[in-house]
Amino acid sequence: MNKSEISMFSLNVRGLIAVTKRRKLFTWLKHQNAKVILLQETHCTKVKLKQFTNSWHGKSVYGLTDSSHSRGVGVLFHPKLDIDIKDTHDKNDGRTVLINVSIERKQVIIVNVYAPNDINDRCKYFEELVTWVSEKAHNMEHVIVGGDFNCSLNMCDRSTRTHVEDNSRKVLNNMLNKLNIIDVWTGKDKPLSGDHFTWHDSVTKSRIDYFFVSKLAMLNTLDVSSKIVITDQIDKGLTDHKALILRMKIETPDKGPGYWKF
């Protein structure tokens, strides 16, 4: 029986059009030994797609935007990770991509999300996402939905009492119930001590970046944490988000399909 552990990262990068910034971020991710990486706000357009794919040595899938100043999502796979991409689906909104993929011979559905800033648009987006994911996913047993949801699930996910009347919070919770997925952080009983905040400005902090997984996939998670993207290789102004990190374990028999194990 072969055992392996993979780390999944989710990070809003606030644009990667600049070659130097893209190179620095990709170098940092390689140093973290990230196996699967969900990026939001890449600003990757059709014109820039080849530059983006050439910058990463592993396989990558991008949900393109029509603007070099907003939106865009991408999923990167470590060059040495054993994967077989079955198919990919782009919602054509610059906000959502879904991948049916085999990772170390285990079938997984990965959904990368960058939700709108406007509350009404966000509510509509979450409502539509339920049907779209259900239609595109090959199965709903091992689903991992990650990204920047631009809202907090609970009031304790904000350092100040702002956005109290954010109706999208209720719609997001309804989406989780309908897709039968759960918040990894609270599912692992991680303390809400301030380290769970993933975004900040000069006034407030909040948790708006999440990994949501199906209940079966939840049994296979080891830990979830956040990390500031500032090292000797990264400029301080790279992003106002922390990287969200999900660790999972896989046990793969010598022959036959693999399975995730807690």
C-alpha positions as CSV (number, residue, x, y, z in Angstrom):
1,M,0.0,0.0,0.0
2,N,1.4,3.4,-1.1
3,K,0.7,6.4,1.1
4,S,1.0,10.0,0.0
5,E,-0.1,13.4,1.1
6,I,-1.1,16.3,-1.0
7,S,-1.5,20.0,-0.2
8,M,-4.1,22.1,-2.0
9,F,-3.7,25.9,-2.1
10,S,-6.3,28.6,-2.8
11,L,-5.2,32.2,-3.3
12,N,-6.6,35.4,-4.7
13,V,-3.6,36.8,-6.5
14,R,-5.0,40.3,-7.5
15,G,-3.7,39.9,-11.0
16,L,-0.9,38.0,-12.7
17,I,-0.5,39.9,-15.9
18,A,2.9,41.3,-14.8
19,V,5.6,38.7,-15.8
20,T,7.7,39.5,-12.7
21,K,4.9,39.0,-10.3
22,R,3.7,35.8,-12.0
23,R,7.2,34.4,-11.8
24,K,7.6,35.3,-8.2
25,L,4.3,33.8,-7.2
26,F,4.9,30.6,-9.1
27,T,8.3,30.2,-7.6
28,W,6.9,30.7,-4.1
29,L,4.2,28.0,-4.8
30,K,6.9,25.6,-5.9
31,H,8.8,26.2,-2.7
32,Q,5.6,25.4,-0.8
33,N,5.4,22.0,-2.6
34,A,1.8,22.8,-3.5
35,K,0.3,19.9,-5.5
36,V,-3.0,21.5,-6.6
37,I,-3.4,25.3,-6.7
38,L,-6.6,27.3,-7.1
39,L,-6.0,30.9,-8.2
40,Q,-8.6,33.7,-8.3
41,E,-8.4,37.1,-10.0
42,T,-5.6,36.0,-12.4
43,H,-6.8,38.6,-15.1
44,C,-5.9,35.9,-17.7
45,T,-7.4,36.7,-21.1
46,K,-7.4,34.6,-24.2
47,V,-4.5,36.7,-25.5
48,K,-2.4,36.0,-22.4
49,L,-3.3,32.4,-22.0
50,K,-0.2,31.0,-23.7
51,Q,2.1,33.1,-21.5
52,F,0.3,31.8,-18.4
53,T,0.5,28.2,-19.4
54,N,4.2,28.5,-20.3
55,S,5.0,30.0,-16.9
56,W,3.9,26.9,-15.1
57,H,5.7,23.6,-15.9
58,G,2.8,21.4,-14.8
59,K,-0.7,21.0,-16.3
60,S,-3.0,24.0,-15.8
61,V,-6.6,24.9,-16.5
62,Y,-7.8,28.5,-16.8
63,G,-11.3,30.1,-16.7
64,L,-10.6,33.2,-18.9
65,T,-11.8,36.7,-18.4
66,D,-12.5,39.3,-21.0
67,S,-10.7,42.0,-19.0
68,S,-7.0,42.3,-18.1
69,H,-8.0,44.1,-15.0
70,S,-10.5,41.8,-13.3
71,R,-11.7,38.3,-12.7
72,G,-10.1,35.1,-14.2
73,V,-9.5,31.8,-12.3
74,G,-7.0,29.0,-12.8
75,V,-6.1,25.6,-11.4
76,L,-2.4,24.5,-11.5
77,F,-1.1,20.9,-10.9
78,H,2.3,20.1,-9.6
79,P,4.5,18.7,-12.5
80,K,5.1,15.4,-10.7
81,L,1.5,14.8,-9.5
82,D,-0.1,11.8,-11.0
83,I,-3.2,13.2,-12.6
84,D,-5.6,12.4,-15.5
85,I,-7.9,15.2,-16.4
86,K,-11.2,13.7,-17.7
87,D,-12.8,16.9,-18.7
88,T,-13.0,20.6,-17.8
89,H,-15.9,23.1,-17.7
90,D,-15.6,26.9,-17.8
91,K,-18.8,28.8,-16.8
92,N,-17.6,31.6,-19.2
93,D,-17.9,34.2,-16.5
94,G,-14.3,34.5,-15.6
95,R,-15.3,33.3,-12.1
96,T,-15.7,29.5,-12.2
97,V,-14.0,26.4,-13.6
98,L,-14.8,22.8,-12.8
99,I,-12.4,19.9,-13.4
100,N,-13.3,16.2,-13.3
101,V,-9.9,14.7,-12.6
102,S,-8.2,11.6,-11.3
103,I,-5.5,12.4,-8.7
104,E,-3.2,9.4,-7.8
105,R,-6.0,7.2,-9.4
106,K,-8.7,8.8,-7.2
107,Q,-11.7,10.5,-9.0
108,V,-12.1,14.0,-7.6
109,I,-14.2,17.0,-8.7
110,I,-12.4,20.4,-8.2
111,V,-14.4,23.6,-8.5
112,N,-12.6,27.0,-8.4
113,V,-14.8,29.9,-7.4
114,Y,-14.4,33.7,-7.5
115,A,-17.7,35.2,-6.4
116,P,-18.9,38.7,-7.3
117,N,-18.4,41.7,-5.0
118,D,-22.0,43.0,-5.4
119,I,-24.4,41.3,-3.0
120,N,-27.2,40.8,-5.5
121,D,-24.9,39.4,-8.1
122,R,-23.4,37.2,-5.5
123,C,-26.7,35.8,-4.5
124,K,-27.6,35.0,-8.1
125,Y,-24.2,33.4,-8.6
126,F,-24.5,31.1,-5.7
127,E,-28.0,30.0,-6.7
128,E,-26.9,29.3,-10.3
129,L,-23.8,27.4,-9.1
130,V,-25.8,24.6,-7.5
131,T,-27.4,23.6,-10.8
132,W,-24.2,24.1,-12.8
133,V,-22.0,22.0,-10.5
134,S,-24.6,19.3,-10.3
135,E,-24.8,19.1,-14.0
136,K,-21.1,19.1,-14.7
137,A,-19.7,16.9,-11.9
138,H,-19.3,13.2,-12.8
139,N,-20.2,12.4,-9.2
140,M,-20.8,14.3,-6.0
141,E,-19.0,11.9,-3.6
142,H,-15.5,13.6,-3.7
143,V,-16.2,17.2,-4.4
144,I,-13.8,20.0,-3.4
145,V,-15.0,23.6,-3.9
146,G,-12.5,26.3,-3.1
147,G,-11.8,30.0,-3.7
148,D,-12.7,33.5,-2.8
149,F,-16.4,33.7,-2.0
150,N,-16.4,37.5,-1.1
151,C,-18.6,36.9,1.9
152,S,-18.3,35.4,5.4
153,L,-20.4,32.4,6.4
154,N,-20.8,33.7,10.0
155,M,-20.4,36.9,11.9
156,C,-17.5,35.5,13.8
157,D,-15.7,35.4,10.4
158,R,-15.3,39.1,10.5
159,S,-13.2,41.2,13.0
160,T,-15.8,44.1,12.9
161,R,-19.6,44.2,12.7
162,T,-19.8,45.2,9.1
163,H,-21.9,43.6,6.3
164,V,-24.4,42.5,8.9
165,E,-27.2,42.6,6.3
166,D,-25.3,40.5,3.7
167,N,-28.1,38.4,2.3
168,S,-25.6,36.3,0.3
169,R,-24.5,34.6,3.5
170,K,-27.8,32.8,3.7
171,V,-27.8,31.9,0.0
172,L,-24.2,30.6,0.4
173,N,-25.3,28.4,3.3
174,N,-28.2,27.1,1.2
175,M,-25.8,26.3,-1.6
176,L,-23.7,24.2,0.8
177,N,-26.7,22.3,1.9
178,K,-28.0,21.6,-1.6
179,L,-24.5,20.4,-2.8
180,N,-24.0,18.5,0.5
181,I,-20.6,20.1,1.1
182,I,-19.2,21.5,4.4
183,D,-16.7,24.0,5.5
184,V,-13.4,22.2,6.2
185,W,-12.2,24.7,8.9
186,T,-15.2,24.3,11.2
187,G,-15.6,20.6,10.2
188,K,-12.1,20.0,11.6
189,D,-13.0,22.0,14.8
190,K,-10.3,24.5,14.1
191,P,-10.4,27.4,16.6
192,L,-11.7,30.7,15.3
193,S,-8.9,32.7,17.0
194,G,-8.1,35.2,14.4
195,D,-5.8,33.0,12.4
196,H,-8.7,31.9,10.3
197,F,-9.1,35.4,8.7
198,T,-7.9,35.2,5.1
199,W,-8.4,38.8,3.9
200,H,-7.6,42.2,5.4
201,D,-7.5,45.9,4.8
202,S,-6.4,48.8,7.0
203,V,-9.7,48.6,9.0
204,T,-11.0,45.0,9.1
205,K,-10.2,41.4,8.7
206,S,-12.4,38.6,7.5
207,R,-12.6,35.0,6.4
208,I,-13.9,35.0,2.8
209,D,-11.7,32.3,1.3
210,Y,-12.9,28.7,1.9
211,F,-12.5,25.1,1.1
212,F,-15.8,23.2,1.0
213,V,-15.8,19.5,0.6
214,S,-18.3,16.6,0.4
215,K,-18.8,14.6,3.5
216,L,-16.8,11.6,2.2
217,A,-13.9,13.9,1.2
218,M,-14.1,15.5,4.7
219,L,-13.1,12.1,6.2
220,N,-9.8,12.3,4.2
221,T,-8.7,15.8,5.2
222,L,-5.8,16.1,7.6
223,D,-5.7,19.8,8.3
224,V,-6.6,23.3,7.0
225,S,-4.6,26.4,7.6
226,S,-3.8,29.9,6.2
227,K,-0.4,31.4,5.3
228,I,0.8,34.9,4.6
229,V,2.3,35.1,1.1
230,I,5.4,37.1,2.1
231,T,8.8,35.5,1.9
232,D,12.2,36.6,0.6
233,Q,10.9,35.7,-2.9
234,I,7.7,37.7,-2.7
235,D,7.0,41.4,-2.6
236,K,4.9,42.7,0.3
237,G,2.2,44.1,-2.0
238,L,1.5,40.9,-3.8
239,T,-2.0,40.3,-2.4
240,D,-4.2,41.2,0.6
241,H,-5.3,37.6,0.9
242,K,-3.6,34.8,2.7
243,A,-3.1,31.4,1.0
244,L,-5.6,28.9,2.3
245,I,-4.1,25.4,2.5
246,L,-5.9,22.1,2.7
247,R,-3.9,18.9,3.4
248,M,-5.3,15.5,2.4
249,K,-4.0,11.9,2.5
250,I,-4.2,9.3,-0.2
251,E,-3.6,5.5,0.1
252,T,-3.1,3.9,-3.2
253,P,-2.8,0.1,-3.6
254,D,-0.2,-1.3,-5.9
255,K,-2.9,-2.2,-8.4
256,G,-6.4,-0.9,-8.8
257,P,-8.0,2.5,-7.9
258,G,-6.8,4.6,-5.0
259,Y,-8.9,6.0,-2.1
260,W,-8.6,8.9,0.3
261,K,-8.1,8.1,3.9
262,F,-8.2,10.1,7.1
